[in-house]
Structures are given as C-alpha cells and as structure tokens.
Amino acid sequence: MLGLRYFACEACDAVHADVDQPAACGRCGRRGDAAFADVTATLDDAAASYFSRAAATR
C-alpha cells in the first residue's frame, strides 16, 4: 500500500493529497516543480500529537 503525501501550492496554499506531486494545482492551476511544497511531515506531526494518548486523556 502506498502512503499519501501532502503538497501545498506555493501560490494559493491549497493542499493536495496524493502519492506523487500533482502536475498542476486544482485551485489556481499553477504548474512546475517549484509550485508545491511537501508538507507531509508537518501534517503527520500535527496528527500524531492530536491522536496521542496524552491528548485523549485531557
């Protein structure tokens, strides 16, 4: 099974979830290698802290 990665468009901040970087932004249409920032690690860290046991017992 392939894991999803998350890419934020540098122009409009739309976030795309896919296995590979999208060819173009679905919101503004921006294209190219510099069009997206990989934010997978940032979102994974936020999700891990949200779903941790410490947060569940508060």
PDB file of N, CA, C and O in Angstrom:
ATOM      1  N   MET A   1       0.837  -1.181   0.000  1.00  0.00           N
ATOM      2  CA  MET A   1       0.000   0.000   0.000  1.00  0.00           C
ATOM      3  C   MET A   1       0.882   1.246   0.000  1.00  0.00           C
ATOM      4  O   MET A   1       1.857   1.322   0.748  1.00  0.00           O
ATOM      5  N   LEU A   2       0.547   2.199  -0.821  1.00  0.00           N
ATOM      6  CA  LEU A   2       1.304   3.434  -0.912  1.00  0.00           C
ATOM      7  C   LEU A   2       0.719   4.474   0.027  1.00  0.00           C
ATOM      8  O   LEU A   2      -0.499   4.597   0.153  1.00  0.00           O
ATOM      9  N   GLY A   3       1.593   5.219   0.683  1.00  0.00           N
ATOM     10  CA  GLY A   3       1.139   6.250   1.598  1.00  0.00           C
ATOM     11  C   GLY A   3       0.894   7.563   0.894  1.00  0.00           C
ATOM     12  O   GLY A   3       1.590   7.912  -0.060  1.00  0.00           O
ATOM     13  N   LEU A   4      -0.095   8.285   1.368  1.00  0.00           N
ATOM     14  CA  LEU A   4      -0.383   9.602   0.805  1.00  0.00           C
ATOM     15  C   LEU A   4       0.650  10.607   1.279  1.00  0.00           C
ATOM     16  O   LEU A   4       1.137  10.537   2.408  1.00  0.00           O
ATOM     17  N   ARG A   5       0.973  11.529   0.410  1.00  0.00           N
ATOM     18  CA  ARG A   5       1.803  12.670   0.751  1.00  0.00           C
ATOM     19  C   ARG A   5       0.954  13.910   0.532  1.00  0.00           C
ATOM     20  O   ARG A   5       0.001  13.893  -0.247  1.00  0.00           O
ATOM     21  N   TYR A   6       1.304  14.978   1.220  1.00  0.00           N
ATOM     22  CA  TYR A   6       0.532  16.213   1.147  1.00  0.00           C
ATOM     23  C   TYR A   6       1.404  17.323   0.573  1.00  0.00           C
ATOM     24  O   TYR A   6       2.539  17.526   1.004  1.00  0.00           O
ATOM     25  N   PHE A   7       0.852  18.037  -0.411  1.00  0.00           N
ATOM     26  CA  PHE A   7       1.567  19.096  -1.099  1.00  0.00           C
ATOM     27  C   PHE A   7       0.758  20.387  -1.021  1.00  0.00           C
ATOM     28  O   PHE A   7      -0.426  20.405  -1.356  1.00  0.00           O
ATOM     29  N   ALA A   8       1.401  21.462  -0.580  1.00  0.00           N
ATOM     30  CA  ALA A   8       0.750  22.770  -0.514  1.00  0.00           C
ATOM     31  C   ALA A   8       1.196  23.604  -1.701  1.00  0.00           C
ATOM     32  O   ALA A   8       2.388  23.692  -1.997  1.00  0.00           O
ATOM     33  N   CYS A   9       0.239  24.212  -2.376  1.00  0.00           N
ATOM     34  CA  CYS A   9       0.540  25.099  -3.500  1.00  0.00           C
ATOM     35  C   CYS A   9       1.182  26.370  -2.948  1.00  0.00           C
ATOM     36  O   CYS A   9       0.667  26.980  -2.011  1.00  0.00           O
ATOM     37  N   GLU A  10       2.304  26.760  -3.535  1.00  0.00           N
ATOM     38  CA  GLU A  10       3.017  27.961  -3.075  1.00  0.00           C
ATOM     39  C   GLU A  10       2.260  29.242  -3.425  1.00  0.00           C
ATOM     40  O   GLU A  10       2.497  30.281  -2.809  1.00  0.00           O
ATOM     41  N   ALA A  11       1.356  29.185  -4.401  1.00  0.00           N
ATOM     42  CA  ALA A  11       0.638  30.385  -4.829  1.00  0.00           C
ATOM     43  C   ALA A  11      -0.644  30.634  -4.023  1.00  0.00           C
ATOM     44  O   ALA A  11      -0.917  31.767  -3.628  1.00  0.00           O
ATOM     45  N   CYS A  12      -1.429  29.575  -3.779  1.00  0.00           N
ATOM     46  CA  CYS A  12      -2.743  29.793  -3.152  1.00  0.00           C
ATOM     47  C   CYS A  12      -2.952  29.000  -1.860  1.00  0.00           C
ATOM     48  O   CYS A  12      -4.022  29.087  -1.257  1.00  0.00           O
ATOM     49  N   ASP A  13      -1.954  28.232  -1.425  1.00  0.00           N
ATOM     50  CA  ASP A  13      -1.993  27.454  -0.182  1.00  0.00           C
ATOM     51  C   ASP A  13      -2.976  26.289  -0.176  1.00  0.00           C
ATOM     52  O   ASP A  13      -3.250  25.726   0.884  1.00  0.00           O
ATOM     53  N   ALA A  14      -3.509  25.917  -1.335  1.00  0.00           N
ATOM     54  CA  ALA A  14      -4.365  24.732  -1.400  1.00  0.00           C
ATOM     55  C   ALA A  14      -3.504  23.505  -1.118  1.00  0.00           C
ATOM     56  O   ALA A  14      -2.365  23.425  -1.578  1.00  0.00           O
ATOM     57  N   VAL A  15      -4.048  22.547  -0.361  1.00  0.00           N
ATOM     58  CA  VAL A  15      -3.305  21.329  -0.039  1.00  0.00           C
ATOM     59  C   VAL A  15      -3.890  20.175  -0.836  1.00  0.00           C
ATOM     60  O   VAL A  15      -5.103  19.969  -0.868  1.00  0.00           O
ATOM     61  N   HIS A  16      -2.994  19.425  -1.482  1.00  0.00           N
ATOM     62  CA  HIS A  16      -3.368  18.277  -2.307  1.00  0.00           C
ATOM     63  C   HIS A  16      -2.810  17.022  -1.660  1.00  0.00           C
ATOM     64  O   HIS A  16      -1.661  17.023  -1.219  1.00  0.00           O
ATOM     65  N   ALA A  17      -3.588  15.958  -1.592  1.00  0.00           N
ATOM     66  CA  ALA A  17      -3.151  14.669  -1.058  1.00  0.00           C
ATOM     67  C   ALA A  17      -3.054  13.682  -2.210  1.00  0.00           C
ATOM     68  O   ALA A  17      -4.033  13.430  -2.912  1.00  0.00           O
ATOM     69  N   ASP A  18      -1.861  13.125  -2.396  1.00  0.00           N
ATOM     70  CA  ASP A  18      -1.649  12.164  -3.478  1.00  0.00           C
ATOM     71  C   ASP A  18      -0.376  11.391  -3.194  1.00  0.00           C
ATOM     72  O   ASP A  18       0.380  11.738  -2.287  1.00  0.00           O
ATOM     73  N   VAL A  19      -0.140  10.344  -3.969  1.00  0.00           N
ATOM     74  CA  VAL A  19       1.078   9.559  -3.837  1.00  0.00           C
ATOM     75  C   VAL A  19       2.259  10.343  -4.425  1.00  0.00           C
ATOM     76  O   VAL A  19       3.359  10.316  -3.872  1.00  0.00           O
ATOM     77  N   ASP A  20       2.034  11.029  -5.526  1.00  0.00           N
ATOM     78  CA  ASP A  20       3.054  11.835  -6.200  1.00  0.00           C
ATOM     79  C   ASP A  20       2.627  13.294  -6.250  1.00  0.00           C
ATOM     80  O   ASP A  20       1.449  13.620  -6.108  1.00  0.00           O
ATOM     81  N   GLN A  21       3.616  14.168  -6.456  1.00  0.00           N
ATOM     82  CA  GLN A  21       3.308  15.592  -6.583  1.00  0.00           C
ATOM     83  C   GLN A  21       2.370  15.812  -7.763  1.00  0.00           C
ATOM     84  O   GLN A  21       2.603  15.259  -8.838  1.00  0.00           O
ATOM     85  N   PRO A  22       1.319  16.602  -7.591  1.00  0.00           N
ATOM     86  CA  PRO A  22       0.394  16.850  -8.702  1.00  0.00           C
ATOM     87  C   PRO A  22       1.075  17.638  -9.822  1.00  0.00           C
ATOM     88  O   PRO A  22       2.038  18.370  -9.591  1.00  0.00           O
ATOM     89  N   ALA A  23       0.558  17.473 -11.028  1.00  0.00           N
ATOM     90  CA  ALA A  23       1.102  18.205 -12.176  1.00  0.00           C
ATOM     91  C   ALA A  23       0.706  19.672 -12.134  1.00  0.00           C
ATOM     92  O   ALA A  23       1.455  20.536 -12.591  1.00  0.00           O
ATOM     93  N   ALA A  24      -0.474  19.953 -11.583  1.00  0.00           N
ATOM     94  CA  ALA A  24      -0.966  21.334 -11.501  1.00  0.00           C
ATOM     95  C   ALA A  24      -1.876  21.468 -10.283  1.00  0.00           C
ATOM     96  O   ALA A  24      -2.481  20.493  -9.837  1.00  0.00           O
ATOM     97  N   CYS A  25      -1.963  22.668  -9.759  1.00  0.00           N
ATOM     98  CA  CYS A  25      -2.854  22.941  -8.634  1.00  0.00           C
ATOM     99  C   CYS A  25      -4.300  22.890  -9.112  1.00  0.00           C
ATOM    100  O   CYS A  25      -4.644  23.466 -10.144  1.00  0.00           O
ATOM    101  N   GLY A  26      -5.135  22.201  -8.359  1.00  0.00           N
ATOM    102  CA  GLY A  26      -6.537  22.097  -8.709  1.00  0.00           C
ATOM    103  C   GLY A  26      -7.318  23.374  -8.475  1.00  0.00           C
ATOM    104  O   GLY A  26      -8.419  23.531  -9.002  1.00  0.00           O
ATOM    105  N   ARG A  27      -6.769  24.282  -7.696  1.00  0.00           N
ATOM    106  CA  ARG A  27      -7.459  25.534  -7.400  1.00  0.00           C
ATOM    107  C   ARG A  27      -7.025  26.671  -8.329  1.00  0.00           C
ATOM    108  O   ARG A  27      -7.867  27.324  -8.946  1.00  0.00           O
ATOM    109  N   CYS A  28      -5.702  26.911  -8.432  1.00  0.00           N
ATOM    110  CA  CYS A  28      -5.239  28.067  -9.215  1.00  0.00           C
ATOM    111  C   CYS A  28      -4.557  27.686 -10.526  1.00  0.00           C
ATOM    112  O   CYS A  28      -4.314  28.552 -11.366  1.00  0.00           O
ATOM    113  N   GLY A  29      -4.246  26.402 -10.716  1.00  0.00           N
ATOM    114  CA  GLY A  29      -3.658  25.949 -11.971  1.00  0.00           C
ATOM    115  C   GLY A  29      -2.156  26.073 -12.069  1.00  0.00           C
ATOM    116  O   GLY A  29      -1.590  25.755 -13.115  1.00  0.00           O
ATOM    117  N   ARG A  30      -1.482  26.523 -11.018  1.00  0.00           N
ATOM    118  CA  ARG A  30      -0.023  26.682 -11.064  1.00  0.00           C
ATOM    119  C   ARG A  30       0.633  25.342 -11.350  1.00  0.00           C
ATOM    120  O   ARG A  30       0.199  24.308 -10.842  1.00  0.00           O
ATOM    121  N   ARG A  31       1.687  25.363 -12.170  1.00  0.00           N
ATOM    122  CA  ARG A  31       2.406  24.150 -12.565  1.00  0.00           C
ATOM    123  C   ARG A  31       3.895  24.301 -12.283  1.00  0.00           C
ATOM    124  O   ARG A  31       4.388  25.402 -12.039  1.00  0.00           O
ATOM    125  N   GLY A  32       4.594  23.185 -12.321  1.00  0.00           N
ATOM    126  CA  GLY A  32       6.046  23.196 -12.214  1.00  0.00           C
ATOM    127  C   GLY A  32       6.547  22.624 -10.908  1.00  0.00           C
ATOM    128  O   GLY A  32       5.794  22.472  -9.946  1.00  0.00           O
ATOM    129  N   ASP A  33       7.851  22.304 -10.887  1.00  0.00           N
ATOM    130  CA  ASP A  33       8.456  21.692  -9.705  1.00  0.00           C
ATOM    131  C   ASP A  33       8.451  22.622  -8.490  1.00  0.00           C
ATOM    132  O   ASP A  33       8.342  22.154  -7.356  1.00  0.00           O
ATOM    133  N   ALA A  34       8.567  23.919  -8.714  1.00  0.00           N
ATOM    134  CA  ALA A  34       8.591  24.881  -7.612  1.00  0.00           C
ATOM    135  C   ALA A  34       7.193  25.300  -7.163  1.00  0.00           C
ATOM    136  O   ALA A  34       7.056  26.136  -6.269  1.00  0.00           O
ATOM    137  N   ALA A  35       6.169  24.737  -7.765  1.00  0.00           N
ATOM    138  CA  ALA A  35       4.795  25.147  -7.454  1.00  0.00           C
ATOM    139  C   ALA A  35       4.306  24.605  -6.121  1.00  0.00           C
ATOM    140  O   ALA A  35       3.386  25.166  -5.527  1.00  0.00           O
ATOM    141  N   PHE A  36       4.913  23.514  -5.640  1.00  0.00           N
ATOM    142  CA  PHE A  36       4.406  22.849  -4.442  1.00  0.00           C
ATOM    143  C   PHE A  36       5.486  22.646  -3.386  1.00  0.00           C
ATOM    144  O   PHE A  36       6.659  22.452  -3.704  1.00  0.00           O
ATOM    145  N   ALA A  37       5.069  22.694  -2.134  1.00  0.00           N
ATOM    146  CA  ALA A  37       5.931  22.352  -1.007  1.00  0.00           C
ATOM    147  C   ALA A  37       5.378  21.070  -0.386  1.00  0.00           C
ATOM    148  O   ALA A  37       4.175  20.967  -0.143  1.00  0.00           O
ATOM    149  N   ASP A  38       6.242  20.104  -0.133  1.00  0.00           N
ATOM    150  CA  ASP A  38       5.821  18.856   0.506  1.00  0.00           C
ATOM    151  C   ASP A  38       5.642  19.132   1.997  1.00  0.00           C
ATOM    152  O   ASP A  38       6.615  19.421   2.693  1.00  0.00           O
ATOM    153  N   VAL A  39       4.408  19.046   2.493  1.00  0.00           N
ATOM    154  CA  VAL A  39       4.105  19.334   3.900  1.00  0.00           C
ATOM    155  C   VAL A  39       3.686  18.077   4.662  1.00  0.00           C
ATOM    156  O   VAL A  39       3.049  18.168   5.711  1.00  0.00           O
ATOM    157  N   THR A  40       4.041  16.913   4.137  1.00  0.00           N
ATOM    158  CA  THR A  40       3.648  15.643   4.746  1.00  0.00           C
ATOM    159  C   THR A  40       4.128  15.541   6.188  1.00  0.00           C
ATOM    160  O   THR A  40       3.339  15.207   7.071  1.00  0.00           O
ATOM    161  N   ALA A  41       5.402  15.819   6.446  1.00  0.00           N
ATOM    162  CA  ALA A  41       5.959  15.696   7.793  1.00  0.00           C
ATOM    163  C   ALA A  41       5.264  16.631   8.771  1.00  0.00           C
ATOM    164  O   ALA A  41       5.001  16.252   9.913  1.00  0.00           O
ATOM    165  N   THR A  42       4.969  17.837   8.337  1.00  0.00           N
ATOM    166  CA  THR A  42       4.286  18.808   9.195  1.00  0.00           C
ATOM    167  C   THR A  42       2.900  18.309   9.593  1.00  0.00           C
ATOM    168  O   THR A  42       2.516  18.393  10.760  1.00  0.00           O
ATOM    169  N   LEU A  43       2.158  17.793   8.630  1.00  0.00           N
ATOM    170  CA  LEU A  43       0.807  17.293   8.921  1.00  0.00           C
ATOM    171  C   LEU A  43       0.848  16.013   9.740  1.00  0.00           C
ATOM    172  O   LEU A  43      -0.001  15.812  10.608  1.00  0.00           O
ATOM    173  N   ASP A  44       1.830  15.136   9.480  1.00  0.00           N
ATOM    174  CA  ASP A  44       1.961  13.905  10.257  1.00  0.00           C
ATOM    175  C   ASP A  44       2.262  14.215  11.717  1.00  0.00           C
ATOM    176  O   ASP A  44       1.722  13.565  12.613  1.00  0.00           O
ATOM    177  N   ASP A  45       3.127  15.209  11.967  1.00  0.00           N
ATOM    178  CA  ASP A  45       3.448  15.601  13.341  1.00  0.00           C
ATOM    179  C   ASP A  45       2.214  16.150  14.056  1.00  0.00           C
ATOM    180  O   ASP A  45       1.978  15.832  15.221  1.00  0.00           O
ATOM    181  N   ALA A  46       1.439  16.962  13.370  1.00  0.00           N
ATOM    182  CA  ALA A  46       0.226  17.532  13.968  1.00  0.00           C
ATOM    183  C   ALA A  46      -0.790  16.434  14.265  1.00  0.00           C
ATOM    184  O   ALA A  46      -1.427  16.449  15.318  1.00  0.00           O
ATOM    185  N   ALA A  47      -0.946  15.491  13.354  1.00  0.00           N
ATOM    186  CA  ALA A  47      -1.894  14.396  13.566  1.00  0.00           C
ATOM    187  C   ALA A  47      -1.439  13.502  14.703  1.00  0.00           C
ATOM    188  O   ALA A  47      -2.263  13.052  15.498  1.00  0.00           O
ATOM    189  N   ALA A  48      -0.153  13.238  14.795  1.00  0.00           N
ATOM    190  CA  ALA A  48       0.362  12.380  15.861  1.00  0.00           C
ATOM    191  C   ALA A  48       0.113  13.002  17.225  1.00  0.00           C
ATOM    192  O   ALA A  48      -0.265  12.303  18.165  1.00  0.00           O
ATOM    193  N   SER A  49       0.320  14.302  17.345  1.00  0.00           N
ATOM    194  CA  SER A  49       0.083  14.934  18.638  1.00  0.00           C
ATOM    195  C   SER A  49      -1.405  15.007  18.952  1.00  0.00           C
ATOM    196  O   SER A  49      -1.794  14.908  20.115  1.00  0.00           O
ATOM    197  N   TYR A  50      -2.231  15.176  17.947  1.00  0.00           N
ATOM    198  CA  TYR A  50      -3.674  15.244  18.161  1.00  0.00           C
ATOM    199  C   TYR A  50      -4.227  13.902  18.626  1.00  0.00           C
ATOM    200  O   TYR A  50      -5.101  13.856  19.491  1.00  0.00           O
ATOM    201  N   PHE A  51      -3.723  12.809  18.056  1.00  0.00           N
ATOM    202  CA  PHE A  51      -4.243  11.486  18.374  1.00  0.00           C
ATOM    203  C   PHE A  51      -3.432  10.743  19.427  1.00  0.00           C
ATOM    204  O   PHE A  51      -3.631   9.542  19.610  1.00  0.00           O
ATOM    205  N   SER A  52      -2.533  11.414  20.119  1.00  0.00           N
ATOM    206  CA  SER A  52      -1.726  10.730  21.140  1.00  0.00           C
ATOM    207  C   SER A  52      -2.567  10.461  22.383  1.00  0.00           C
ATOM    208  O   SER A  52      -3.605  11.090  22.592  1.00  0.00           O
ATOM    209  N   ARG A  53      -2.113   9.531  23.196  1.00  0.00           N
ATOM    210  CA  ARG A  53      -2.811   9.194  24.438  1.00  0.00           C
ATOM    211  C   ARG A  53      -2.907  10.380  25.382  1.00  0.00           C
ATOM    212  O   ARG A  53      -3.927  10.565  26.046  1.00  0.00           O
ATOM    213  N   ALA A  54      -1.865  11.175  25.446  1.00  0.00           N
ATOM    214  CA  ALA A  54      -1.854  12.336  26.347  1.00  0.00           C
ATOM    215  C   ALA A  54      -2.999  13.294  25.986  1.00  0.00           C
ATOM    216  O   ALA A  54      -3.662  13.836  26.871  1.00  0.00           O
ATOM    217  N   ALA A  55      -3.217  13.493  24.722  1.00  0.00           N
ATOM    218  CA  ALA A  55      -4.294  14.390  24.299  1.00  0.00           C
ATOM    219  C   ALA A  55      -5.659  13.767  24.572  1.00  0.00           C
ATOM    220  O   ALA A  55      -6.619  14.483  24.857  1.00  0.00           O
ATOM    221  N   ALA A  56      -5.755  12.454  24.489  1.00  0.00           N
ATOM    222  CA  ALA A  56      -7.036  11.768  24.687  1.00  0.00           C
ATOM    223  C   ALA A  56      -7.464  11.782  26.152  1.00  0.00           C
ATOM    224  O   ALA A  56      -8.656  11.678  26.440  1.00  0.00           O
ATOM    225  N   THR A  57      -6.523  11.907  27.079  1.00  0.00           N
ATOM    226  CA  THR A  57      -6.876  11.853  28.496  1.00  0.00           C
ATOM    227  C   THR A  57      -7.158  13.231  29.082  1.00  0.00           C
ATOM    228  O   THR A  57      -7.490  13.337  30.262  1.00  0.00           O
ATOM    229  N   ARG A  58      -7.036  14.270  28.298  1.00  0.00           N
ATOM    230  CA  ARG A  58      -7.270  15.632  28.816  1.00  0.00           C
ATOM    231  C   ARG A  58      -8.745  15.915  28.963  1.00  0.00           C
ATOM    232  O   ARG A  58      -9.124  17.007  29.384  1.00  0.00           O
TER     233      ARG A  58
END
